Amino acid sequence: VAADGRAKVFLFTGPSGTGKTTLARILATRFCGGKATAANIHEINGAMESGKEDMEKQVGSALFRSIGGSPNKVIIVDECHRLSTAALNVLLKPTEEPPDHVYWMFCTTGGKIPPTILTRCLKYELKPVVEDDIFKLLQRVIEAEELEVGDDILEAIAEGSGGSPRQALVYLEQCQYSESVDEARAVMRSA
């Protein structure tokens, strides 16, 4: 927790495609006063940059304030459950006592996050999105993109998305030329 009482370390959990990383990016931009640049926000793919050296590099760069619109730095670690034990150990001290200008955001679909990291985080658990809300999202997208997709196909996409807005948008792209619900469902099954 910062001197002003603001949390400094966040954990976003939930199913795939429910907006964890998007929420982290929005919050990061806010913490940078709406002036976020590549100097302010660092995104780490925990599946690809999972080693101790990767984390040491990020921790080292976080010590220096950013120049430009905001001195704050936000480090978003996506798929943090894929980090090695050694990489997670590197994060213990930086997440316990982060500098005033540094925010950490971890995103995960679940998995091994040690209690030593969990206890440092303000946790937000995202739930699958209800079908009605996904249907409304799809309606807004087809209206904005001036697509012609029937409500019956949108309903099938919303139902088949499993509560994931991202998956629904992928299905919409794949099914936008489907002429029937059965054809749309066949496309979704083959994806």
Secondary structure as GFF3:
##gff-version 3
##sequence-region A 1 191
A	DSSP	beta_strand	9	13	.	.	.	ID=ss1
A	DSSP	alpha_helix	20	31	.	.	.	ID=ss2
A	DSSP	beta_strand	41	45	.	.	.	ID=ss3
A	DSSP	alpha_helix	52	62	.	.	.	ID=ss4
A	DSSP	beta_strand	73	78	.	.	.	ID=ss5
A	DSSP	three_ten_helix	80	82	.	.	.	ID=ss6
A	DSSP	alpha_helix	85	90	.	.	.	ID=ss7
A	DSSP	alpha_helix	92	96	.	.	.	ID=ss8
A	DSSP	beta_strand	102	108	.	.	.	ID=ss9
A	DSSP	alpha_helix	115	118	.	.	.	ID=ss10
A	DSSP	beta_strand	122	125	.	.	.	ID=ss11
A	DSSP	alpha_helix	131	144	.	.	.	ID=ss12
A	DSSP	alpha_helix	151	160	.	.	.	ID=ss13
A	DSSP	alpha_helix	165	175	.	.	.	ID=ss14
A	DSSP	alpha_helix	181	190	.	.	.	ID=ss15
###
